[in-house]
Amino acid sequence: MITSPTELPDLRLRMREHVMTSKWGHEIVHRLDEGKAALTPRLTGPPRIRRASTVTGALLMARREEQRLGEAQLYWVDQDMSTLALAAAATPSREPVMARRMPAESGLMVFCEPIGGRGGEQVVAVSWSHWTPQDLGLEDGSGLLTWSLNTLGGAVPLHPGFDGVWLTYWTPQLVPLAESVLPFGQPLPLPRPDTAEQWAHVVYTSWQLMAQTGNARLAALEELTRTRHGRKRDQRADIEDSSAVRLVRVHTRQRAIAPAGHDAPQWTSRWPVRPYRRNTCLNSRLHADGGCEHEERIVPAHIKGPADKPLKVNTRVNVWDSPPPTKS
C-alpha cells in the first residue's frame, strides 16, 4: 500500500497494467460465474455465441476499468478526512444518487484509513466513472450483448438508456474486491455490513463532504502537480489525466483550537460533535410551488480539540428503529 500521495500516479500505472493481465481476467470470470459481480452479461444468438457471454463480458469489463483508470482524476483522502467520512456515513444517506455529487467524471480515490473490508481483506481505494450499457457494447457485429444488474431481489435487466456510476473497490494489494453500479435518481442500497453497498455509502458521503461550500464547507483541496518526468511517462502510457493529485483534508475552519490559559484542558485528540444529515432546500422561493430542489448536507456541529491532535470518533453505534408495540 502507498504511504504518500506522490506515489498515487505510479500506483495508477500499476493498476492499469494489472487489470489487463490474465490473472485479473480469470478473477472477473470467476465472479461472473458465481454471480458475485455487480453486472451479468448475456450474448444473444446461437448456443456457441451464448456460451461466450462470460468471457466476452469479462474482457469488456477489464478494458473499461483500464479506460476508467486512464481518465481518472486522482484523490488522496488524509487520515482526518477518512475518519470524518466514516463517521458521517454511519448515518446512511437518503438522497437519490446525483451525478453532480461526483467530483470528477472518472476518478481514483485512496483513503488513509480502510473504509471497510470482507474476508480479511480491507478496502482502501475506489475507482469510478459515469457509466451506461453502451460503454460495454460490442463493435464488431458478432452479437447483441445485454447486461443485468445484480440486486438482492435478483438480476434486473438494464435498459440501454440506463445512466449511473460504476465503482470498483480495491485492496492494498491492488486486488478489486467488488463493484457497485448505482443508478442516478435512485437511493443508495441498504448498507449491509461488509458489502459493496456499505462501502458505497462511505464513498458517496466523501463526495458530499467535498461538494459542500460556503459556511457548510467541511473539506479543503490542495493539488500536487506531477513531475515533468512522471508526466512524460504517463503520456507514453496513454494517461489522459494530468496526474495531479488532489489532497482532500478537513477544512481549517473545522480544526478548532483548544482554549488558552492556565486551566486549559490537555486534550489528546480532536473529535466531531455528532455528525448529522440535513435536508436543505436550494431554492426556497420555489418551495411553496413544489419547484424547488433539495439535497443533503452533512453537518458536524463542530470539531473540538487542538489542531495538532488526531481526529478520533466514538465507535458507539446508535440504531434508529420503530418502537416496540405496546402491550395490551
N, C-alpha and C positions, 0 to 999 in steps of 0.2 A: 504493500500500500504506500502511496506517496505521502510525504510529510510536509511538503512545501507547495504553495500554489504555482511556483515557477516550473514545477515538474509536470503540470497538467497538460500542456501541449504535447509533450513527448508521450505521456500516457495515452492521449487520444490516438497517436500514430500506432502504438502497440495494440490498442483495442481494434482499430480498423484492420490491422493485419490478422488479428485473432479471429474475427468474425468470418473471414473467408477461408479458414482452414477446414480440413475435413473433420477434425475433432469437433469443432463447433457445429458443423453441418449435421453430424451424427446426433449431437445433443438435441438439435431442433427436431430432427426426425423422430427421436425417441419421445420428446414431449408431445408432438403431434399424434403419434401412435397411441400414447397413453391418455390422450385427452386433457393434458395438463397445460396446453398453450392457450393464450388468450383468444386465438383465432384458429379456425379449422378450414383448410382449403378443400375444394371439390371440383374436379375436372369433369365436364360433361363430354360424352362421346362414347365410342366403343369400349368394351371392358379393358383392353390393353392401355387405353388412354386414362381411364378412371383409376387404374392401379398405380399410375404415376402421380396421383394427386399429392401425396405426402412429400415425395422427393421434390417435385416441382415447387410446391408451396414453401418448403424449407429453403430452397435455393433463392426464391424471390425474397423471402424474409431476411436472409443473410445479406443479400445485395442492398435491400432497403436500409438495414442497420448500418452498413458501410457508408451509404449515401448520407444517412442521418448524421453520423459522426463527422463526416467531411464538411457538412454545412453548419455544424453546431457552434453556437456561441458558448464560451467556457465560463463556468461559475465555480467559485470556491467559497463555501459557506463555513465561516470560522466557528470555533467551539461555542461561543456565547450565542451566536445566531442559530446554530443547530439545536442548542438546548431550548431556546425560546420557541422555535418552530415545533419541537416535540411537545412542549408544554401547552402551546395553543392548540395543537392538533388533538390533544386529549379530549377536547370538546369538538365532536365532528361537525364539519361544515354542512350547512343545509341549503346553500345556494346552488342553483344549477351550474354545471361546468361552463365557463365562459372562455372563449378564445382569447379575449383581451387580457386574461389573467396570465397567460404565458409570457415570460419576459423576453422570449425570442421564438421565432417560428420553429427553429431546431436548437436544441441545447444539450450540453453535458454539464451536470452539476455534481460536485463532490462535497460530501458533508464530513466535517471533522469528527462527528460523533455518529455511530451507526443509527439509522432511522428504523431499524427492525431487523428481522432475521428469521431463519427457519432451518431446522435440522442441523444446528451447529454452525450454519453459515450466516454471516452478517451482511446487511445491505448498507453500502457506504456511498453509492453513486447512482444517478439516474440519467438516462438519455431520453430525449423525447423529440417528437416532431408532429406538426399538423398532418393529419392523415385521412385519406379517402380510399375506398377499394380500388379505384383506378390506379393508385400508386403501386399496386401489386398485381397488375394485369399482364397478360401475355401479348406480345407484339408480333409473333411470327404466324399467327393464324392457326396454330396447332389445336386449338380448342378453347372453350369458354371456361374460365376459372372463376368460381364464386367463393365467397367467404362467409363463414358463420361466426358470430361472437359467442364464446362460451360463457354462460351465466349459471348461477345457482339453479335456475329453473330449466336448464338445458341449453342446447345450441339454438341461437336466434339468427336466421339468415339476414345478411346485411344487404340493404338496398344499395344500388350503385350510387345513389345520392347521399349516402351516409357521410357525415362530417364529424370529425373528432380529433383527439390527440392520442398518440401511441407513446407509451412509456416502457422503457426496459430498465430493470433494476439489477445492479452489478455488485458483486462481492469484491473484497480486497484483492482477490486473485484474478480479477477481470473475468469472472465467470458470470454470465447473465443468469440470475436466479428465477426470474419470472417477468411477465409483461402485463400491462394493462392497456385496454383500449377504451377510452372514455368518450361517449358521445356528447357533443355540445348540446346545451339546453336541457340535459338530464341531470338529476342529482348524483352525487358520488355514491358508489355502492356502500353498503354497510361495512364498517371497518372491522371485519373479523380478525382476531389476533393471529399474528404470524402469517399473514397472507398479503398478496399484492394489493388487495383492497385497503388494508390498513396503511401500507406504505404510500399509496396514492393520496391519502388524506394528509400525510406529512408533507409530501411534495407540493400539493395544491395549497396547503397552508403557507408554505415558504413563499410561493408565488404571491399569495395575498399580502403577506408581510412586506414583500419587496415592492408591491404596487401602491401601497398607501403613501399619500403625500400630505403636505401641509402640516397642520397640528397633529394629524394622526400618523405622521411618519415614524416608522419603527426601525427601518433598515437604511444603511448607508452603503453606497457602492464606490469602490475605488478600482481603478484599472491599471493592470500591469502589462506593459507592452512586451511583445515577443522580441528577442534579439534578432539582429539582421541575419545572422547565420541560421537561426531557427526558422525565420520566415521563408528563406530560400529552400530549406529542407521541406517545409510544409507545401510550398508551391510545387516542388517535384513530386510530392505525394498527392497532388490534386486536392489539397485542402482549400475550400472556398472561403472559410472564415479568416479573419486577420490573426487569429490565435492569441489575441489579447485575453488576459484572464481578469474577470470581474470579481473582486473580493466583496463578499456580502457580509456585513457586520451590523451589530446593533448600533443604531444611531446615537451620536453623542448626547442628544437630549435625554436619552434613557439611561445614561451612565451616571446615576446620582452619586454625589459625593457625601460622605459621612459628615455630620456637623462638627465644626471645630470647637476647641475648648478643652479645658482640663477634664471635664466629666464626659467627654465624647466616648461612646462605646467602641470597643475594639472589634469591629466586625471582621470575620474571616472569609466572608463571601458576599456576593450580591444575589438577589432573588426577585423574580417577577411577582407582583402582587395581583393574584387572581386574574390571569388572562381570561377574557371572555369575548364572545362574538356579539356584535350589534348590527341589526338590520338597518341600513342607512338609506334614506331617500336622496337620490342625486339631483332631482329637480322638483322641489316641493311645490312650486307654483302650479304644477300639473297634477298634484296629488289628488285633489278633490275630483278631477275628471277621470282619474284612473289612467292617465297617460304618462305617469312618472316611471322611473326606473330605479330599482333597488339593488344594493349589493351589500355583502357582509364586510364589516370592518372589525379587525381584531384589536381589542382594547385591553392591554395590561395597564391598570390604573397608573402604575409607575414601577420602576425598578429601584429597589433600595440597596444601599451598601456602597462602599468605596469603589471608585472606578478601577483600581488596580487589583481587585479581587475577582476570583472566578464566579461565573453565574451558576447558581445551583437551583434545582427545582425539587419541591417536595414530591416524593413518589406516591403519596396517598392518592387513590382514585375515588372520585365521587361519582356515584351512579344515580342518574335521574330515571325514575320509573313511576309507573302508576301505583297509587296507594292500594294496599290490600283491601279486599271487600269487607264491609262492615258486617260483623256477626249479628244475626238477628236474635 
